[in-house]
Amino acid sequence: MRQSGEQNWQRGEGDERIYVVEPTGDFEDDPNVTDKKFPGNPTKSNRSKQPLKIVAEVIKWEEHSPDILNNMLENLRKLSEQGIKAID
């Protein structure tokens, strides 16, 4: 079982891809992002138990630098140490 802040990222054989998707059923604001960090959901973070329809592939994407990624992971570690866990 994953702990809060623990990532399970795996790199496959092929190229990485980013898709634009739309829900095929009900969806809701992701409470792990919107309830505490960003009230009003400005990040447009959603979740659904229903399938998502791929409507486009993002062709041009600038990755976060290793420094930014490390900072994000460090902030997750600090939250975990403070006892702040994922809501749901």
C-alpha positions as CSV (number, residue, x, y, z in Angstrom):
1,M,0.0,0.0,0.0
2,R,1.3,3.4,-0.9
3,Q,1.9,6.0,1.8
4,S,0.9,9.6,1.4
5,G,3.6,11.3,-0.7
6,E,5.0,8.1,-2.0
7,Q,5.1,7.9,-5.8
8,N,4.9,4.8,-7.9
9,W,6.1,6.2,-11.2
10,Q,7.3,3.6,-13.7
11,R,9.0,4.2,-17.0
12,G,7.8,1.9,-19.8
13,E,9.5,0.9,-23.0
14,G,7.8,3.6,-25.3
15,D,7.8,7.3,-25.4
16,E,6.0,9.2,-22.6
17,R,2.7,10.7,-23.6
18,I,0.3,13.3,-22.3
19,Y,-3.3,13.3,-23.3
20,V,-6.2,15.8,-23.1
21,V,-9.2,13.8,-21.9
22,E,-12.9,14.3,-21.2
23,P,-15.1,12.3,-18.8
24,T,-17.6,9.8,-20.1
25,G,-19.6,9.9,-16.8
26,D,-19.7,11.6,-13.5
27,F,-16.6,13.3,-12.1
28,E,-15.7,15.4,-9.1
29,D,-13.1,17.9,-8.0
30,D,-10.2,16.0,-6.5
31,P,-10.4,16.7,-2.8
32,N,-6.7,16.0,-2.3
33,V,-5.9,19.1,-4.3
34,T,-8.9,21.4,-4.1
35,D,-10.2,21.2,-0.5
36,K,-7.0,22.1,1.2
37,K,-4.5,23.7,-1.3
38,F,-6.6,25.4,-4.0
39,P,-10.2,26.1,-3.0
40,G,-12.3,26.6,-6.1
41,N,-10.3,24.1,-8.2
42,P,-8.1,26.5,-10.2
43,T,-5.9,23.6,-11.2
44,K,-8.8,21.8,-12.8
45,S,-7.9,18.6,-10.9
46,N,-10.7,16.1,-11.2
47,R,-11.3,12.4,-10.7
48,S,-13.7,9.9,-11.9
49,K,-14.5,6.2,-11.5
50,Q,-15.8,6.2,-15.1
51,P,-13.5,5.8,-18.2
52,L,-12.0,8.9,-19.8
53,K,-12.2,9.6,-23.5
54,I,-8.9,10.7,-25.1
55,V,-9.6,13.7,-27.3
56,A,-6.1,14.9,-28.1
57,E,-2.4,14.2,-27.4
58,V,-0.2,17.1,-26.1
59,I,2.7,17.2,-28.6
60,K,4.7,20.0,-27.2
61,W,5.5,19.8,-23.5
62,E,8.3,21.3,-21.5
63,E,9.2,19.0,-18.6
64,H,9.8,20.2,-15.1
65,S,13.5,20.5,-14.2
66,P,15.0,18.0,-11.8
67,D,15.3,20.8,-9.2
68,I,11.5,21.5,-9.4
69,L,10.7,17.8,-9.2
70,N,13.0,17.3,-6.2
71,N,11.3,20.4,-4.6
72,M,7.9,18.9,-5.1
73,L,8.9,15.6,-3.6
74,E,10.6,17.3,-0.7
75,N,7.3,19.2,0.0
76,L,5.4,16.0,0.0
77,R,7.9,14.4,2.4
78,K,7.5,17.5,4.7
79,L,3.7,17.2,4.6
80,S,3.9,13.5,5.5
81,E,6.2,14.3,8.4
82,Q,3.6,16.8,9.7
83,G,0.9,14.1,9.5
84,I,-0.9,15.6,6.6
85,K,-2.1,12.7,4.4
86,A,-4.2,12.4,1.3
87,I,-7.9,13.0,2.0
88,D,-9.3,10.2,-0.1
